[in-house]
């Protein structure tokens, strides 16, 4: 399902998005707890950031499995072509 976009693997892109967005959402949550005046301004942004990161977690998992499958098929065909 999630394999390549324009010949590039999707997995590293999605994993980096999750790795960046989840800590940002955590820091944003702490910031709006410490400064309640920021809740109306930054609250929706923090929620959106957390939601997007959460949605991307299964995408990262699926794309990683597809990348692993693709790489093992390439390796198998490469070994077969040598013999």
N, C-alpha and C positions, 0 to 999 in steps of 0.2 A: 504494500500500500504506500508506504513512505520510503522511497528509495533514493531517487536522484532528481535534482532540479537543474536543468541545463547541463547535465553531465557531472554535476557536483553532488557529493553525498549530503543528504539533508541532516544526518545525525549530528555532526559537529556544530552546525548552526543552531539546531534546536537545543542541544545540551548547553551551549554557551548562553542561550537566551534564558534557560531555566536557572543556570548558575548565577546569572546577573540579576534577574528579576526577583527571585525569592529573597535574597539578602536585602535588596532594595525595599521590598515590601516590609520586611521585618524592621529595618531601620526607620522607615516611614511610620510604621505603627508605633514604635517607641517615641518618635518625634511628636506625633499627634497626641500621645498620652501625656507627654511632658508639657506640651504647649497646646492646651485645648482650643485656643483661638485659631489654630491651623486646621482644625477638623473640617470646617465647611470648605475651606480652600483646597486642602490636600487629601482629605478623606476619600473622595471618589477616585483620585489618582492612585492612592495606596490600594484600595479595593480592586481596581482594574489591574494593577500590576500583579497582585496576588492571584487574581482569577486567571489571567493569561498564563502565568507561570504554572499554575495548577493544571490548566488545560493542556499545556505543552508537555507535561510529564509522560503521559501515555504515548504521545507522539514521539518523544525521545526514545522510549523503550521500543516501540515498533520499528522506528527507523534504525536503531542499533541492531536489532535482530535481522532486519533486511540487509544491512551493511555487512554483518557477519556472514550471512548466507551468500551474498554476492562475492565476498572476498574468498570464501572457501571454494566456491564454484570456479573462480578464476584460478586459484591455486591448484585445484584438481585438474582442470583442463591444461594448465601449464605443465604439470607433471606428466600427463598423458602424452602431450606433444613431444616431450623429450625422449620418450621411449617409443 
